[in-house]
């Protein structure tokens, strides 16, 4: 395996050969989407059948909460859409789309947040979540926690209960998980920001 700064958050969570293979598929792209950012690209994982299978198995077995503690999975656009529906199906749950502003038909609820490199807004359909429904929020990456916190606020404003969070990657040193509050959160991989 090539030298990398990506590590398993919990070294006991995955077979070493599988972890090495999964990590070998990931790319680091400096200066994208702007100078000073090191973009962590998981798209090659989705293009590789073995890598995708390893990823999905690991996500299912490393959730921050038990399967009976939530009712649906909410995935953030765009990469949360790539694995969120498959994760939901494997767990016997429905999937709720958290989209970029202007992509869903009204009525919607909107939340704005700051990114490391700008501002953004996300939306959810007002009736996508039933009152009291327990939601697991998933995304590919947690950095500063802005988009995950906005998704949390959207779920709550729609009458849902945030059950927890699940991420593929966590950028260390940015304290993104701490911004989420006391909710259970898990990430498979950790790497420096």
C-alpha positions in Angstrom: 0.0 0.0 0.0 1.1 3.6 -0.7 1.9 5.7 2.3 -1.1 7.7 3.4 -2.2 10.0 6.2 -5.7 8.3 6.3 -6.3 6.0 9.2 -9.2 3.9 10.6 -10.9 5.8 13.3 -11.2 2.5 15.2 -8.5 0.0 14.1 -10.6 -2.9 15.2 -13.6 -1.9 13.0 -12.3 -3.5 9.8 -10.0 -6.2 8.5 -6.6 -4.7 7.7 -6.6 -5.9 4.1 -10.0 -4.4 3.5 -9.0 -1.2 5.2 -5.8 -0.9 3.1 -7.7 -1.6 -0.1 -10.5 1.0 0.7 -7.9 3.6 1.7 -5.8 2.9 -1.5 -8.8 3.9 -3.6 -9.1 7.4 -2.1 -7.4 10.4 -3.6 -6.1 13.7 -2.2 -6.4 16.6 -4.6 -4.6 19.8 -3.5 -6.0 23.2 -4.4 -9.6 22.0 -5.0 -12.1 23.6 -5.0 -9.8 26.5 -4.1 -6.2 27.1 -3.2 -5.4 26.0 0.3 -7.9 23.2 0.4 -6.9 19.5 0.2 -9.9 17.8 -1.3 -10.5 14.2 -0.2 -12.0 12.3 -3.1 -14.0 9.1 -2.4 -15.4 8.8 -5.9 -13.0 6.0 -6.9 -14.4 3.9 -4.1 -17.9 4.1 -5.8 -16.4 3.0 -9.1 -14.8 -0.1 -7.6 -17.2 -3.0 -6.8 -14.9 -4.4 -4.0 -14.3 -1.0 -2.5 -18.0 -0.1 -2.5 -18.8 -3.5 -0.8 -16.1 -2.9 1.8 -17.4 0.6 2.4 -21.1 -0.4 2.8 -20.3 -3.3 5.1 -18.1 -1.1 7.3 -20.8 1.6 7.4 -23.5 -0.9 8.5 -21.3 -2.5 11.2 -19.9 0.8 12.5 -23.1 2.9 13.0 -23.1 5.3 15.9 -26.4 3.8 17.2 -28.3 0.6 17.0 -30.6 -0.1 14.0 -33.7 -0.1 16.2 -32.8 3.4 17.5 -33.8 5.3 14.3 -36.5 5.2 11.6 -35.0 6.7 8.5 -31.7 7.8 7.0 -31.2 11.4 5.8 -28.3 11.9 3.3 -26.7 15.2 2.3 -26.3 16.1 -1.3 -24.2 15.1 -3.1 -22.1 12.2 -1.9 -24.5 11.3 0.9 -26.9 10.5 -2.0 -24.4 7.9 -3.3 -24.3 5.7 -0.3 -27.3 6.9 1.9 -30.0 5.1 -0.1 -28.0 1.8 -0.1 -27.3 2.1 3.6 -31.0 2.8 4.3 -32.0 -0.2 2.2 -29.5 -2.5 3.9 -30.9 -1.4 7.3 -34.6 -1.7 6.2 -35.2 2.1 6.4 -36.4 4.8 4.2 -34.2 7.6 2.7 -34.7 11.3 3.0 -33.0 13.7 0.7 -31.2 16.8 2.1 -30.6 18.9 -1.0 -28.9 22.0 -2.1 -31.2 25.0 -2.1 -33.6 25.2 -5.0 -33.5 21.5 -6.0 -36.7 20.3 -4.2 -40.3 21.3 -5.0 -42.0 23.5 -2.4 -42.9 23.6 0.4 -39.4 23.2 1.8 -37.5 24.2 4.9 -34.1 25.9 4.4 -31.0 26.2 6.5 -27.8 28.2 5.7 -24.3 27.5 6.9 -20.7 28.4 6.4 -18.2 26.2 4.6 -14.5 26.2 4.8 -14.5 28.1 1.5 -17.8 30.0 1.4 -21.5 29.8 2.3 -24.3 27.4 1.3 -27.9 26.5 2.0 -29.6 23.1 2.1 -33.3 22.2 2.1 -35.6 19.4 3.0 -39.2 18.9 1.9 -41.4 20.1 4.7 -43.4 16.8 4.9 -40.5 14.4 4.4 -40.2 13.7 8.1 -43.1 12.6 10.4 -43.5 14.2 13.8 -41.2 12.4 16.2 -39.5 10.3 13.5 -35.9 9.4 14.5 -33.3 10.3 11.8 -29.8 9.1 11.2 -27.9 11.8 9.3 -25.2 10.6 6.9 -22.6 12.3 4.8 -19.2 11.5 3.3 -17.2 13.9 5.3 -17.3 16.0 8.5 -14.9 18.9 8.5 -16.1 22.0 10.5 -19.6 20.5 11.0 -21.4 23.2 9.2 -23.5 21.1 6.8 -24.1 18.4 9.4 -25.3 21.0 11.9 -27.6 22.6 9.3 -29.0 19.1 8.5 -29.6 18.6 12.2 -31.4 21.9 12.5 -33.6 21.0 9.4 -34.6 17.6 10.9 -35.6 19.3 14.2 -37.5 22.1 12.4 -39.5 19.5 10.5 -40.5 17.8 13.8 -38.0 15.0 13.6 -35.6 13.7 16.2 -31.9 13.5 15.4 -30.8 10.0 16.5 -27.2 10.3 15.4 -24.7 10.9 12.6 -22.6 8.6 10.4 -19.7 9.8 8.3 -17.2 8.0 6.0 -14.4 10.5 6.8 -13.5 13.0 9.5 -10.9 15.7 9.2 -9.1 15.9 12.5 -8.2 19.2 14.1 -11.4 21.0 12.9 -13.6 19.7 15.8 -16.6 19.2 13.5 -18.1 16.4 15.6 -18.0 18.7 18.7 -20.2 21.2 16.9 -23.0 18.6 16.6 -23.6 18.5 20.4 -24.1 15.3 22.4 -25.5 13.3 19.5 -23.9 9.9 18.8 -21.6 10.2 15.8 -19.3 7.8 14.0 -16.7 8.0 11.2 -14.8 5.2 9.5 -11.7 7.1 8.6 -9.7 10.0 10.0 -7.2 12.3 8.2 -5.6 15.6 8.9 -7.3 18.7 7.5 
